[in-house]
Every structure is written in C-alpha cells, then in structure tokens.
Amino acid sequence: MGAVSTPSPDYPYSARTRRRQGLVLIRLDVEADGRVSRAEVLESSGDAALDEAALGALGRWRLRPATEGGRPVAGRVEVPVRFRLE
C-alpha cells in the first residue's frame, strides 16, 4: 500500500487551547480501489478531540491498495498520527 491522497488532520482548537498533545494509532481497512472502508482507533491519545480528528482525516484517505499476483486486493494498515504543539 502507498499514499495517493493523505491530508493531515487539523489540530482541534479545543485540544490546542488546552495544550493537549498525543499519539493516536488508527487501523484502516482499505478496499481494492484504495478507498478506506473503515477507520478504527487502536490506541487512544487520551484526548477524544485528537482521536476524532485523526479518525475523520484518515477515513477520507485514498491509498494505493495492496496487490496479490499483480491485482489490487483489500488490505489493512496501521497508521500512527502524532499531534504535537510547536
């Protein structure tokens, strides 16, 4: 699998004003056409706003699907999303 369209999530205003940071681990189920059919939080950042921002953004991703025998197939990938205030 590879990236086709993978925009980063927006940093939620509520988390930014509370100075919240964290790492969210998201599992994506990817269809043979590259669409994400399911996004699930595997490990929470500890902040619901950060988790929801990651889920929402990654759920809209388009990826190059996995292949078997040269043909695209559905697959699964885990993606870490780090929210860090600069």
N, C-alpha and C positions, 0 to 999 in steps of 0.2 A: 504494500500500500504506500501511497505517497500523496503529497498535497496537491490539490487543484485550486481550491478556494478555502483558505483557513484564516478568516479575520480573527484578530484577538478580541477577547471580551472587553467591554468597557468596565472601568473600575467603578463600582457602585458608589454614588455620592455618600450614602449613609455609612458605608464602610470607611470611605476616605475621611470623612469628618470625625469618625470615632478612632481614626488611626489604626484600623484593623488591617492585618496582612495575613497571608497564609497560602498553603498549597492545597489544591483540590485535585484528586485523581479521578478522572472520568473514563468510563468504559463506553466505547462507541461500537454499535453493531452497524456494519457498512454493507449495503446491498451491492449486487454485481454491477449496478450502474453508477456506483460511487456515492449515492445518497446515504445519509445517516438515517437509519430507521429507528434507532433507539439510543438514547444517551442516559447514562446512569452514574450517580456519584458512588465511587467505590470507597474513597476516603475523603471525609469532610475536612474543610479548612477550620471548622469550628465556628464559622460565621455563615449564617443562612444566605445573606445577601451575596457573598462571594461565591458560594456554591451555586446559587441560582444564575448568577451572571455567567459562570463557566458553562453550566448546562445549556443555557439559552444560546450562547455563541457557538459552542461546538455542535449543537444539534442542527445548526444551519450549514455546517461544513460540507464541502464536496471533496471527495478523495479519489485517488486512483485505486481501484479495487485490487484485491489480491488476485492472483491468477493460478490456475492449475492447467497444465498442458496447453498453455498459451491462451486459455479462455478466462474471462473475468468470472470471479466467484464471490459470493458473500463472505465476509470475514469480520473479525473483531480486533479492536486495537484499544490500548490503554494510553491515555494522554494526561500528563501532569500539567496543571495550569497554576503558575505562581503569581500571586498578587503581592507586589512589593512597592511600597511608597518610596519615592526618590527624594 
